[in-house]
């Protein structure tokens, strides 16, 4: 019985550890991995690429040969009173095959493969956008956690102030009206905590929706650095990275290549394809003046005369499609530079605001609050001055956290514009 109890305790402890491990906070790499495995839009994109590969099989197929058999000359009336259903039958069997000239099949296959490449780049571009949405949601969850922690710290600090204020009131060092005003101020701190908890829960719900997971919100959490890098690469670096990595730009280049192949195919489709035929004939002795059955072989070549229809419309359409795709490439390249420049400007703007906060404003706000508090407790400052200093400290801290969230979102946008994580 004793051994069974020990075993039960071990099982419970092991199970508790497994649960804790399962519900451990997820890092960005873990969130991204789950997203790539579970997101239905990405899964649908993979199927789209496989469908495009299946079209390559169709494009590479050769024309089917045609088999035909002809029976003629069978007598339908009795001969000398005897029914001979196969007497005098003329039998011919033949086969024909359309031979495609101008490398039509090869060009069809090349166009299909280039179409698959365009599809793959398009799906990569979709993944790029979805990852940006995921990163923004992840940053939102980290920001909500930081704001919640700040609200809890402020509430704990204010509870400490109230504890001291109650002691002062008991010894007659604090007026009752001032104590009441201090206690009423606690409502604001409690409200901040409640609002921060709701925002964090909402951010987690949004993140779970992108991950396509059904984990309870209370058992889901994320973790990661909530800070900023003070130095980033110059703009030209990000522009070059974007030109090398943007999948939508690759898709535009691949579309031009496919359009050129389609034009070659249109030109090839304007040529004539001969049809080769061969046949075997069995001619019964009843049908010819010779006393024996006759067997013959024959062949023919059929070539359509492309006098009126030389595929002129498709030749012109595909030529215009090349020009249209080239114009779209120019527009896409301009869009790439615009995306990078805009995101880079946002990152620099946030950095310009964050650096003085980190180097000066945060420390000053803390010093002012502590100084005014000490002065208030010793009668050198009014309650209004103390409340004002506390409000300024909260606003400075909250603004700093919001700026970090804005910076991380802008960094995610710059990663999206470049199509790779240039800023972790």
C-alpha positions in Angstrom: 0.0 0.0 0.0 2.9 2.3 0.9 4.6 1.7 -2.5 1.3 2.4 -4.3 1.0 5.7 -2.6 4.5 6.7 -3.5 3.9 5.7 -7.1 0.7 7.8 -7.2 2.6 10.8 -5.9 5.3 10.4 -8.6 2.7 10.1 -11.3 0.9 13.3 -10.1 4.2 15.2 -9.9 5.2 14.0 -13.4 1.9 15.0 -14.8 2.0 18.4 -13.1 5.5 18.9 -14.6 4.2 17.9 -18.1 1.3 20.3 -17.8 3.6 23.1 -16.7 5.9 22.4 -19.6 3.0 22.3 -22.1 1.7 25.7 -20.9 5.1 27.4 -20.6 5.3 30.8 -22.3 6.1 30.7 -26.0 9.0 32.6 -27.5 8.7 34.2 -30.9 10.5 31.3 -32.7 8.0 28.8 -31.1 5.0 31.0 -32.0 6.3 31.2 -35.6 6.8 27.5 -35.8 3.3 26.7 -34.6 1.9 29.3 -37.0 3.7 27.7 -40.0 2.4 24.3 -39.0 -1.2 25.2 -38.1 -2.3 28.2 -40.0 -5.0 27.2 -42.6 -4.2 29.9 -45.1 -0.6 28.7 -45.3 -1.8 25.1 -45.7 -4.1 26.2 -48.5 -1.2 28.0 -50.1 0.9 24.8 -50.1 -2.0 23.0 -51.8 -2.1 25.7 -54.4 1.5 25.1 -55.2 0.9 21.4 -55.5 -2.0 22.1 -57.9 0.3 24.1 -60.0 2.8 21.3 -60.1 0.0 19.0 -61.2 -0.6 21.3 -64.2 3.0 20.7 -65.3 2.1 17.0 -65.8 -0.8 18.0 -68.0 1.3 20.5 -70.0 3.9 17.8 -70.7 1.5 15.3 -72.2 1.8 14.3 -75.8 -1.3 14.0 -78.1 -3.0 10.7 -78.0 -2.9 8.5 -81.1 -6.2 7.8 -82.8 -7.2 4.1 -83.6 -10.0 3.4 -86.1 -11.6 0.3 -87.7 -13.9 0.2 -90.6 -16.0 -2.8 -91.8 -17.9 -2.5 -95.1 -19.4 -4.7 -97.8 -21.1 -7.3 -95.6 -24.0 -9.0 -97.4 -27.4 -8.7 -95.7 -29.3 -11.2 -97.9 -28.9 -15.0 -98.1 -26.5 -16.4 -100.7 -28.0 -19.4 -102.5 -30.2 -20.0 -99.6 -27.4 -19.9 -97.1 -26.9 -17.1 -94.6 -23.3 -15.9 -94.6 -23.1 -12.9 -92.4 -19.3 -12.2 -92.9 -19.2 -13.0 -96.5 -17.7 -10.2 -98.6 -16.7 -8.1 -95.6 -14.2 -5.3 -96.3 -12.1 -4.6 -93.2 -9.8 -1.7 -92.6 -7.9 -0.8 -89.4 -5.7 2.3 -89.1 -3.9 4.5 -86.6 -3.1 8.2 -86.8 -0.9 10.6 -84.7 -0.7 14.3 -84.6 2.9 15.5 -84.5 3.4 18.8 -82.8 6.1 21.0 -84.4 7.8 24.1 -83.0 8.6 22.5 -79.6 5.0 23.2 -78.5 5.0 20.6 -75.7 8.4 21.8 -74.4 7.1 25.4 -74.3 3.9 24.3 -72.6 5.9 22.6 -69.9 8.3 25.5 -69.5 5.3 27.9 -69.1 3.7 25.6 -66.6 6.9 25.4 -64.6 7.3 29.2 -64.6 3.6 29.4 -63.5 4.5 27.2 -60.5 7.4 29.5 -59.7 5.1 32.5 -59.8 2.6 30.7 -57.6 5.3 29.8 -55.1 6.5 33.4 -54.9 2.9 34.6 -54.5 2.4 32.2 -51.6 5.7 33.3 -50.1 4.4 36.9 -50.3 1.2 35.8 -48.5 3.3 34.2 -45.8 5.3 37.4 -45.5 2.1 39.4 -44.8 0.7 36.8 -42.4 4.0 36.7 -40.5 3.8 40.5 -40.2 0.3 40.2 -38.7 1.5 37.5 -36.4 4.6 39.5 -35.3 2.3 42.6 -34.6 0.0 40.4 -32.5 3.0 39.0 -30.6 4.3 42.5 -30.0 0.8 43.5 -28.8 0.8 40.7 -26.3 4.2 41.6 -25.0 3.2 45.3 -24.7 0.0 44.4 -22.9 2.0 42.2 -20.4 4.4 45.1 -19.8 1.6 47.6 -19.3 -0.2 45.2 -16.9 3.0 44.8 -14.9 3.4 48.6 -14.7 -0.2 48.9 -13.5 0.4 46.3 -10.8 3.6 48.0 -9.7 1.8 51.3 -9.5 -1.0 49.8 -7.5 1.5 48.1 -5.1 3.4 51.4 -4.7 0.1 53.2 -4.0 -0.9 50.6 -1.4 2.4 51.2 0.3 1.7 55.0 0.3 -1.7 54.3 1.8 -0.2 52.1 4.5 2.2 54.9 5.5 -0.6 57.5 5.2 -2.8 55.5 7.6 0.1 55.4 10.1 0.4 59.2 9.8 -3.3 59.6 10.2 -3.2 57.6 13.4 -0.6 59.8 15.0 -2.3 63.0 13.8 0.2 63.8 11.1 -2.3 63.6 8.2 -5.7 65.2 7.8 -8.7 62.9 7.3 -9.7 64.7 4.0 -6.2 64.0 2.6 -6.4 60.4 3.6 -9.8 60.1 1.8 -8.4 61.7 -1.3 -5.5 59.3 -1.3 -7.8 56.3 -0.9 -10.0 57.6 -3.7 -7.0 57.8 -6.0 -6.6 54.0 -5.6 -9.7 53.6 -7.8 -7.7 54.9 -10.8 -4.8 52.4 -10.1 -7.3 49.5 -9.8 -9.0 50.6 -13.0 -5.6 50.6 -14.8 -5.0 47.0 -13.7 -8.4 45.9 -14.9 -8.1 47.6 -18.3 -4.6 46.1 -18.7 -5.8 42.6 -18.0 -8.6 43.0 -20.6 -6.1 44.3 -23.2 -3.8 41.4 -22.5 -6.6 38.8 -22.8 -7.7 40.4 -26.1 -4.1 40.3 -27.5 -3.8 36.6 -26.6 -7.1 35.8 -28.2 -6.0 37.5 -31.4 -2.7 35.6 -31.3 -4.5 32.3 -30.8 -6.7 33.0 -33.7 -3.7 33.4 -36.0 -2.2 30.2 -34.6 -5.5 28.4 -35.2 -5.2 26.9 -31.7 -7.9 26.1 -29.1 -5.8 26.5 -26.1 -7.6 28.3 -23.2 -6.6 31.9 -23.0 -5.7 31.5 -19.3 -3.2 28.7 -20.2 -1.6 30.6 -23.0 1.3 33.0 -22.6 4.2 34.4 -24.6 7.6 35.8 -23.6 10.4 37.7 -25.2 12.5 40.8 -24.9 10.4 44.0 -24.8 13.2 46.6 -25.6 14.7 48.4 -28.5 18.1 48.4 -30.4 19.7 51.8 -30.3 21.6 51.3 -33.6 20.3 50.1 -37.0 21.8 49.6 -40.4 21.6 52.5 -43.0 18.7 52.7 -45.4 20.7 51.5 -48.4 21.3 48.2 -46.6 17.6 47.5 -46.1 16.8 48.6 -49.7 19.3 46.1 -51.1 18.0 43.4 -48.8 14.5 44.1 -50.1 15.5 43.9 -53.7 17.1 40.5 -53.1 14.4 39.0 -50.9 10.9 40.4 -51.7 8.8 37.5 -53.1 6.3 39.9 -54.8 9.2 41.4 -56.7 10.4 37.9 -57.6 6.9 37.0 -58.8 6.8 40.1 -61.0 10.1 39.1 -62.6 9.0 35.5 -63.0 5.7 36.7 -64.6 7.7 38.5 -67.3 9.6 35.3 -68.0 6.4 33.3 -68.2 4.9 35.9 -70.6 7.9 35.6 -72.9 7.5 31.8 -72.9 3.8 32.2 -73.6 4.6 34.4 -76.6 7.0 31.8 -78.0 4.3 29.2 -77.5 1.8 31.4 -79.3 4.2 31.7 -82.2 4.7 28.0 -82.3 0.9 27.4 -82.2 0.7 29.4 -85.4 2.6 26.6 -87.3 1.0 23.6 -88.9 1.1 20.2 -87.2 1.0 17.2 -89.6 -1.1 14.2 -88.8 0.5 10.9 -89.9 -1.8 8.0 -90.6 -1.2 4.3 -91.5 -3.8 1.5 -92.1 -4.1 -2.1 -93.0 -6.9 -3.5 -95.3 -8.2 -7.0 -95.6 -10.3 -7.5 -98.8 -12.3 -10.7 -99.1 -12.0 -12.7 -102.3 -15.7 -12.2 -102.8 -15.2 -8.5 -103.3 -12.5 -8.7 -105.9 -11.9 -10.6 -109.2 -9.0 -12.5 -107.7 -9.6 -15.9 -106.2 -7.7 -15.1 -103.0 -8.1 -12.5 -100.2 -6.2 -9.3 -100.6 -4.3 -7.6 -97.8 -2.8 -4.1 -98.3 -1.0 -1.4 -96.3 -1.4 2.3 -96.7 -0.3 5.6 -95.2 -0.9 9.3 -95.5 0.2 12.7 -94.2 -2.3 15.5 -93.5 -1.1 19.0 -93.2 -3.6 21.9 -92.4 -3.1 25.0 -94.5 -2.8 28.0 -92.1 -4.1 30.5 -94.6 -6.6 32.4 -92.4 -6.0 31.3 -88.9 -2.3 31.7 -88.0 -3.0 32.4 -84.3 -2.6 36.1 -84.9 -4.7 37.1 -81.9 -2.7 35.1 -79.3 0.6 36.3 -80.8 -0.4 40.0 -80.3 -2.0 39.3 -76.9 1.1 37.6 -75.5 3.3 40.3 -76.9 1.2 43.0 -75.1 1.3 40.8 -72.0 5.1 41.1 -71.9 4.9 44.9 -72.1 2.2 45.0 -69.4 4.3 42.7 -67.1 7.3 44.9 -67.5 5.3 48.0 -66.5 4.0 46.1 -63.4 7.6 45.2 -62.5 8.6 48.9 -62.5 5.6 49.7 -60.3 6.4 46.8 -58.0 10.0 47.9 -57.7 8.9 51.4 -56.8 6.5 50.0 -54.2 9.4 48.0 -52.6 11.4 51.2 -52.1 8.3 53.0 -50.8 7.6 50.3 -48.2 11.3 50.2 -47.0 11.5 54.0 -46.8 8.3 54.3 -44.8 9.1 51.6 -42.3 12.7 52.9 -41.9 11.3 56.4 -41.2 9.0 55.0 -38.5 11.8 53.1 -36.8 14.0 56.1 -36.8 11.3 58.3 -35.4 10.6 55.9 -32.6 14.3 55.6 -31.8 14.6 59.4 -31.7 11.8 59.5 -29.0 13.0 56.4 -27.1 16.6 57.4 -26.5 15.9 60.5 -24.4 13.2 58.6 -22.4 15.8 55.9 -21.5 18.7 58.2 -20.9 16.8 61.0 -19.1 13.0 61.2 -18.7 12.5 57.9 -16.9 15.1 58.7 -14.3 13.8 62.2 -13.9 10.2 61.1 -13.4 11.2 58.7 -10.7 13.3 61.2 -8.9 10.6 63.9 -9.1 8.0 61.4 -7.7 10.2 60.3 -4.8 11.3 63.9 -4.0 7.8 65.3 -4.0 6.6 62.3 -1.9 9.3 62.8 0.8 8.5 66.6 0.7 4.8 65.9 1.1 5.3 63.5 4.0 7.4 66.1 5.8 5.0 68.9 5.1 7.0 70.6 2.4 4.6 69.9 -0.5 0.9 69.8 -0.9 -1.2 66.7 -1.6 -2.0 68.2 -5.1 1.7 68.4 -5.8 2.2 64.8 -4.8 -0.8 63.6 -6.9 0.5 65.6 -9.9 4.0 64.0 -9.6 2.5 60.6 -9.3 0.4 61.2 -12.4 3.4 62.4 -14.4 5.4 59.4 -13.4 2.6 57.0 -14.6 2.3 58.9 -17.9 6.0 58.9 -18.5 6.3 55.1 -17.8 3.2 54.3 -19.9 4.4 56.5 -22.8 7.8 54.7 -22.7 6.2 51.3 -22.9 3.9 52.4 -25.7 6.9 53.8 -27.6 8.7 50.5 -27.3 5.6 48.7 -28.6 5.4 51.2 -31.5 9.1 50.6 -32.2 8.7 46.9 -32.3 5.7 47.2 -34.5 7.7 49.4 -36.9 10.6 47.0 -36.8 8.2 44.2 -37.8 7.0 46.4 -40.6 10.6 46.9 -41.7 11.1 43.2 -41.6 7.9 42.8 -43.7 9.2 45.4 -46.2 12.6 43.6 -46.5 11.0 40.1 -46.4 13.4 38.8 -43.7 14.1 39.5 -40.1 16.7 42.2 -40.3 15.7 43.5 -36.9 15.1 40.7 -34.3 
